[in-house]
């Protein structure tokens, strides 16, 4: 142990400062007098400012996280025309929305996964140009959403993963019928109904398939060995019949050739009789072929009967689970 002590001491000596280093400090808000200063401060914080088409500027603080505080949003007030503001997953609170509410030209606002509540939404009711508002994963409730009916141009509102209820959404839709709300309870209910009907049909089909498979398993499985033997015998008989038919056809062809070469009446008679025997042999082979095909199908069904019944049972269980899930979804959408 003693011989390694100096090495450990040196490692600890040089490693300690790195381990104890403080996280980078976030620059505090400082008053600015020009748009250029505001842009510089925003970029210093990790924000991005870009053109939003002809509508103005887009300011994106999404990847700044805790670096953005409510006070920092005051920089936005020094920019000429902020049309899009992205605050997803930042530390912005209701107090910060007091500054956002002064951006009268704002058209799109992203507040996903922030600590925003109903009190913050009250700060936004003066945004008369706002068309899009994303509140996914926030703490807003029915009461907060109800305040948004004061936004005359709002067209899209996202409230998934919030305490907002279906009843609250329906009430808001009645007050602001032109707004597309996600999730939409009416649409969710229709989808749930459709899913349930599909699931019910799948259950019926699965029950019928299981009944057929179980019947085959009960009737055919015990006959699997016998059917396999009958198939083998029939296949051998078919091969022999085909071989005999081929030989008779060859003889008929030879007899026909002799007749055409001038063999006379006897050659013609031989040719006719050979052709008839060949035709009879071909018909017999076709009959055996039909029987063999039937035996092959029966043998395959018998051999797989138990496996098909097991698979059909699993399919029915899955269909019933889907029906239960669809029914639950429909109940939740009411």
ZAKOLTI-840385 format. One record per residue (C-alpha): residue in one letter; x, y, z; residue number from 1. Coordinates in nm, 2 decimals, m for minus. Layout:
N
code, east, north, up, pos
a, X, Y, Z, NUM
...
END
This chain:
334
code, east, north, up, pos
x, 0.00, 0.00, 0.00, 1
x, 0.28, 0.24, 0.09, 2
x, 0.46, 0.23, m0.25, 3
x, 0.14, 0.36, m0.43, 4
x, 0.07, 0.65, m0.19, 5
x, 0.27, 0.92, m0.39, 6
x, 0.09, 0.83, m0.71, 7
x, m0.25, 0.85, m0.55, 8
x, m0.16, 1.18, m0.39, 9
x, m0.06, 1.33, m0.73, 10
x, m0.37, 1.20, m0.89, 11
x, m0.59, 1.36, m0.62, 12
x, m0.39, 1.68, m0.64, 13
x, m0.45, 1.73, m1.01, 14
x, m0.80, 1.59, m1.02, 15
x, m0.95, 1.78, m0.73, 16
x, m0.99, 2.12, m0.91, 17
x, m1.16, 1.96, m1.20, 18
x, m1.40, 1.77, m0.97, 19
x, m1.48, 2.07, m0.77, 20
x, m1.52, 2.31, m1.06, 21
x, m1.84, 2.51, m1.05, 22
x, m2.09, 2.48, m1.34, 23
x, m2.07, 2.77, m1.59, 24
x, m2.24, 3.08, m1.46, 25
x, m2.54, 3.21, m1.65, 26
x, m2.49, 3.58, m1.74, 27
x, m2.75, 3.78, m1.55, 28
x, m2.99, 4.01, m1.73, 29
x, m2.85, 4.35, m1.82, 30
x, m3.04, 4.63, m1.97, 31
x, m2.98, 4.70, m2.33, 32
x, m3.04, 5.00, m2.55, 33
x, m3.02, 4.86, m2.90, 34
x, m3.15, 4.56, m3.09, 35
x, m2.79, 4.46, m3.17, 36
x, m2.71, 4.45, m2.80, 37
x, m3.02, 4.24, m2.74, 38
x, m2.92, 3.99, m3.01, 39
x, m2.57, 3.96, m2.87, 40
x, m2.71, 3.89, m2.52, 41
x, m2.95, 3.62, m2.66, 42
x, m2.67, 3.45, m2.85, 43
x, m2.45, 3.47, m2.53, 44
x, m2.72, 3.27, m2.35, 45
x, m2.73, 3.01, m2.63, 46
x, m3.04, 3.13, m2.80, 47
x, m3.08, 3.14, m3.18, 48
x, m3.24, 3.42, m3.38, 49
x, m3.34, 3.36, m3.74, 50
x, m3.57, 3.50, m4.00, 51
x, m3.93, 3.36, m3.98, 52
x, m4.01, 3.42, m4.35, 53
x, m4.17, 3.75, m4.41, 54
x, m4.34, 3.75, m4.07, 55
x, m4.04, 3.87, m3.87, 56
x, m3.80, 3.70, m3.64, 57
x, m3.79, 3.35, m3.48, 58
x, m3.62, 3.33, m3.14, 59
x, m3.53, 2.98, m3.03, 60
x, m3.43, 2.92, m2.66, 61
x, m3.52, 2.55, m2.67, 62
x, m3.17, 2.41, m2.61, 63
x, m3.07, 2.67, m2.34, 64
x, m3.25, 2.49, m2.06, 65
x, m3.20, 2.65, m1.72, 66
x, m2.98, 2.92, m1.88, 67
x, m3.29, 3.12, m1.96, 68
x, m3.47, 3.30, m1.67, 69
x, m3.78, 3.51, m1.67, 70
x, m3.57, 3.83, m1.66, 71
x, m3.38, 3.73, m1.98, 72
x, m3.70, 3.74, m2.18, 73
x, m3.69, 4.12, m2.15, 74
x, m3.43, 4.11, m2.43, 75
x, m3.71, 4.01, m2.66, 76
x, m3.87, 4.35, m2.61, 77
x, m3.58, 4.52, m2.79, 78
x, m3.63, 4.31, m3.10, 79
x, m3.84, 4.47, m3.37, 80
x, m4.08, 4.19, m3.48, 81
x, m4.07, 3.86, m3.29, 82
x, m4.32, 3.63, m3.47, 83
x, m4.21, 3.29, m3.34, 84
x, m4.08, 3.21, m2.99, 85
x, m3.96, 2.87, m2.88, 86
x, m3.93, 2.82, m2.50, 87
x, m3.97, 2.44, m2.49, 88
x, m3.81, 2.28, m2.18, 89
x, m3.67, 2.61, m2.04, 90
x, m3.69, 2.73, m1.69, 91
x, m3.94, 3.01, m1.78, 92
x, m4.23, 3.06, m1.54, 93
x, m4.55, 3.25, m1.53, 94
x, m4.36, 3.56, m1.44, 95
x, m4.17, 3.54, m1.77, 96
x, m4.49, 3.54, m1.97, 97
x, m4.55, 3.90, m1.85, 98
x, m4.27, 3.99, m2.10, 99
x, m4.39, 3.75, m2.37, 100
x, m4.74, 3.91, m2.35, 101
x, m4.59, 4.24, m2.47, 102
x, m4.48, 4.08, m2.80, 103
x, m4.79, 4.20, m2.99, 104
x, m4.68, 4.06, m3.32, 105
x, m4.62, 3.71, m3.19, 106
x, m4.78, 3.44, m3.41, 107
x, m4.64, 3.11, m3.28, 108
x, m4.55, 3.03, m2.92, 109
x, m4.40, 2.70, m2.80, 110
x, m4.42, 2.64, m2.42, 111
x, m4.39, 2.26, m2.41, 112
x, m4.27, 2.11, m2.09, 113
x, m4.24, 2.43, m1.89, 114
x, m4.38, 2.53, m1.55, 115
x, m4.64, 2.75, m1.70, 116
x, m4.98, 2.75, m1.52, 117
x, m5.32, 2.93, m1.56, 118
x, m5.17, 3.24, m1.41, 119
x, m4.92, 3.26, m1.70, 120
x, m5.18, 3.22, m1.97, 121
x, m5.36, 3.53, m1.83, 122
x, m5.05, 3.73, m1.94, 123
x, m5.11, 3.62, m2.30, 124
x, m5.46, 3.73, m2.36, 125
x, m5.34, 4.05, m2.53, 126
x, m5.16, 3.86, m2.81, 127
x, m5.41, 3.94, m3.08, 128
x, m5.20, 3.80, m3.36, 129
x, m5.12, 3.46, m3.20, 130
x, m5.22, 3.17, m3.42, 131
x, m5.04, 2.87, m3.26, 132
x, m4.99, 2.79, m2.90, 133
x, m4.83, 2.47, m2.77, 134
x, m4.89, 2.39, m2.40, 135
x, m4.79, 2.02, m2.41, 136
x, m4.67, 1.89, m2.07, 137
x, m4.75, 2.22, m1.88, 138
x, m4.96, 2.26, m1.57, 139
x, m5.25, 2.46, m1.73, 140
x, m5.60, 2.35, m1.64, 141
x, m5.95, 2.40, m1.79, 142
x, m5.97, 2.74, m1.63, 143
x, m5.65, 2.85, m1.80, 144
x, m5.76, 2.72, m2.14, 145
x, m6.09, 2.91, m2.11, 146
x, m5.90, 3.24, m2.10, 147
x, m5.76, 3.17, m2.45, 148
x, m6.10, 3.24, m2.61, 149
x, m5.98, 3.60, m2.60, 150
x, m5.73, 3.53, m2.87, 151
x, m5.91, 3.62, m3.20, 152
x, m5.66, 3.46, m3.44, 153
x, m5.58, 3.14, m3.25, 154
x, m5.61, 2.85, m3.48, 155
x, m5.42, 2.56, m3.32, 156
x, m5.39, 2.47, m2.95, 157
x, m5.20, 2.17, m2.81, 158
x, m5.29, 2.06, m2.46, 159
x, m5.18, 1.70, m2.44, 160
x, m5.02, 1.57, m2.12, 161
x, m5.18, 1.86, m1.92, 162
x, m5.45, 1.86, m1.65, 163
x, m5.69, 1.99, m1.91, 164
x, m5.99, 1.76, m1.92, 165
x, m6.21, 1.65, m2.21, 166
x, m6.49, 1.85, m2.07, 167
x, m6.27, 2.16, m2.06, 168
x, m6.17, 2.11, m2.42, 169
x, m6.53, 2.07, m2.53, 170
x, m6.63, 2.39, m2.35, 171
x, m6.34, 2.58, m2.51, 172
x, m6.43, 2.45, m2.85, 173
x, m6.78, 2.58, m2.80, 174
x, m6.65, 2.92, m2.70, 175
x, m6.39, 2.92, m2.98, 176
x, m6.52, 2.69, m3.26, 177
x, m6.25, 2.79, m3.51, 178
x, m5.96, 2.66, m3.30, 179
x, m5.82, 2.31, m3.37, 180
x, m5.74, 2.15, m3.03, 181
x, m5.51, 1.85, m2.99, 182
x, m5.63, 1.62, m2.85, 183
x, m5.98, 1.67, m2.98, 184
x, m6.22, 1.46, m2.76, 185
x, m6.48, 1.42, m3.04, 186
x, m6.22, 1.29, m3.28, 187
x, m6.07, 1.07, m3.01, 188
x, m6.41, 0.93, m2.94, 189
x, m6.48, 0.85, m3.30, 190
x, m6.14, 0.68, m3.34, 191
x, m6.21, 0.49, m3.03, 192
x, m6.55, 0.38, m3.16, 193
x, m6.39, 0.27, m3.49, 194
x, m6.12, 0.08, m3.31, 195
x, m6.37, m0.10, m3.09, 196
x, m6.58, m0.21, m3.39, 197
x, m6.27, m0.33, m3.57, 198
x, m6.16, m0.52, m3.25, 199
x, m6.51, m0.68, m3.22, 200
x, m6.50, m0.80, m3.58, 201
x, m6.15, m0.94, m3.52, 202
x, m6.27, m1.13, m3.21, 203
x, m6.56, m1.28, m3.41, 204
x, m6.33, m1.39, m3.69, 205
x, m6.08, m1.53, m3.44, 206
x, m6.35, m1.73, m3.26, 207
x, m6.46, m1.88, m3.60, 208
x, m6.10, m1.96, m3.69, 209
x, m6.04, m2.12, m3.35, 210
x, m6.36, m2.33, m3.38, 211
x, m6.25, m2.46, m3.72, 212
x, m5.90, m2.53, m3.60, 213
x, m6.02, m2.72, m3.29, 214
x, m6.25, m2.93, m3.51, 215
x, m5.97, m3.02, m3.74, 216
x, m5.75, m3.10, m3.44, 217
x, m6.01, m3.33, m3.30, 218
x, m6.11, m3.50, m3.62, 219
x, m5.79, m3.49, m3.83, 220
x, m5.50, m3.51, m3.59, 221
x, m5.57, m3.87, m3.49, 222
x, m5.58, m3.96, m3.86, 223
x, m5.25, m3.79, m3.94, 224
x, m5.04, m4.12, m3.96, 225
x, m5.30, m4.30, m4.16, 226
x, m5.35, m4.01, m4.41, 227
x, m4.97, m3.99, m4.44, 228
x, m4.96, m4.36, m4.54, 229
x, m5.25, m4.32, m4.78, 230
x, m5.07, m4.03, m4.94, 231
x, m4.74, m4.22, m4.98, 232
x, m4.93, m4.51, m5.14, 233
x, m5.13, m4.28, m5.37, 234
x, m4.81, m4.10, m5.47, 235
x, m4.64, m4.43, m5.56, 236
x, m4.95, m4.54, m5.75, 237
x, m4.96, m4.20, m5.93, 238
x, m4.59, m4.23, m6.04, 239
x, m4.66, m4.58, m6.17, 240
x, m4.97, m4.46, m6.36, 241
x, m4.78, m4.17, m6.51, 242
x, m4.50, m4.40, m6.62, 243
x, m4.75, m4.65, m6.78, 244
x, m4.93, m4.37, m6.95, 245
x, m4.60, m4.23, m7.09, 246
x, m4.51, m4.58, m7.22, 247
x, m4.85, m4.63, m7.39, 248
x, m4.83, m4.28, m7.54, 249
x, m4.49, m4.37, m7.69, 250
x, m4.63, m4.69, m7.83, 251
x, m4.93, m4.51, m7.98, 252
x, m4.70, m4.25, m8.14, 253
x, m4.49, m4.53, m8.29, 254
x, m4.80, m4.71, m8.42, 255
x, m4.93, m4.38, m8.57, 256
x, m4.60, m4.33, m8.74, 257
x, m4.60, m4.68, m8.89, 258
x, m4.95, m4.62, m9.03, 259
x, m4.85, m4.29, m9.18, 260
x, m4.55, m4.46, m9.34, 261
x, m4.79, m4.69, m9.53, 262
x, m4.85, m4.97, m9.29, 263
x, m5.20, m5.04, m9.42, 264
x, m5.52, m5.12, m9.24, 265
x, m5.36, m5.34, m8.97, 266
x, m5.12, m5.05, m8.88, 267
x, m5.42, m4.82, m8.86, 268
x, m5.60, m5.05, m8.63, 269
x, m5.30, m5.09, m8.41, 270
x, m5.26, m4.72, m8.40, 271
x, m5.62, m4.66, m8.30, 272
x, m5.61, m4.92, m8.03, 273
x, m5.28, m4.79, m7.89, 274
x, m5.41, m4.44, m7.88, 275
x, m5.72, m4.55, m7.69, 276
x, m5.51, m4.74, m7.44, 277
x, m5.29, m4.43, m7.40, 278
x, m5.59, m4.20, m7.35, 279
x, m5.74, m4.44, m7.09, 280
x, m5.41, m4.46, m6.90, 281
x, m5.39, m4.07, m6.90, 282
x, m5.74, m4.04, m6.76, 283
x, m5.66, m4.30, m6.49, 284
x, m5.34, m4.11, m6.40, 285
x, m5.54, m3.78, m6.38, 286
x, m5.79, m3.95, m6.15, 287
x, m5.51, m4.07, m5.92, 288
x, m5.36, m3.72, m5.94, 289
x, m5.68, m3.57, m5.81, 290
x, m5.71, m3.82, m5.53, 291
x, m5.34, m3.77, m5.44, 292
x, m5.39, m3.39, m5.42, 293
x, m5.68, m3.43, m5.19, 294
x, m5.49, m3.67, m4.97, 295
x, m5.19, m3.42, m4.96, 296
x, m5.42, m3.14, m4.85, 297
x, m5.58, m3.36, m4.58, 298
x, m5.25, m3.49, m4.46, 299
x, m5.11, m3.13, m4.43, 300
x, m5.42, m3.02, m4.24, 301
x, m5.40, m3.32, m4.01, 302
x, m5.03, m3.27, m3.95, 303
x, m5.07, m2.90, m3.87, 304
x, m5.41, m2.93, m3.69, 305
x, m5.28, m2.90, m3.34, 306
x, m5.04, m2.61, m3.42, 307
x, m5.32, m2.42, m3.60, 308
x, m5.54, m2.46, m3.30, 309
x, m5.27, m2.33, m3.07, 310
x, m5.21, m2.03, m3.31, 311
x, m5.58, m1.96, m3.34, 312
x, m5.61, m1.96, m2.96, 313
x, m5.33, m1.71, m2.93, 314
x, m5.49, m1.49, m3.20, 315
x, m5.82, m1.50, m3.02, 316
x, m5.65, m1.39, m2.69, 317
x, m5.48, m1.11, m2.87, 318
x, m5.80, m1.00, m3.04, 319
x, m5.98, m1.00, m2.70, 320
x, m5.70, m0.79, m2.55, 321
x, m5.74, m0.54, m2.83, 322
x, m6.11, m0.53, m2.78, 323
x, m6.06, m0.46, m2.41, 324
x, m5.81, m0.18, m2.49, 325
x, m6.04, m0.03, m2.74, 326
x, m6.33, m0.04, m2.50, 327
x, m6.11, 0.13, m2.23, 328
x, m6.01, 0.40, m2.48, 329
x, m6.37, 0.47, m2.56, 330
x, m6.46, 0.49, m2.19, 331
x, m6.18, 0.74, m2.13, 332
x, m6.28, 0.95, m2.43, 333
x, m6.63, 1.01, m2.29, 334
END
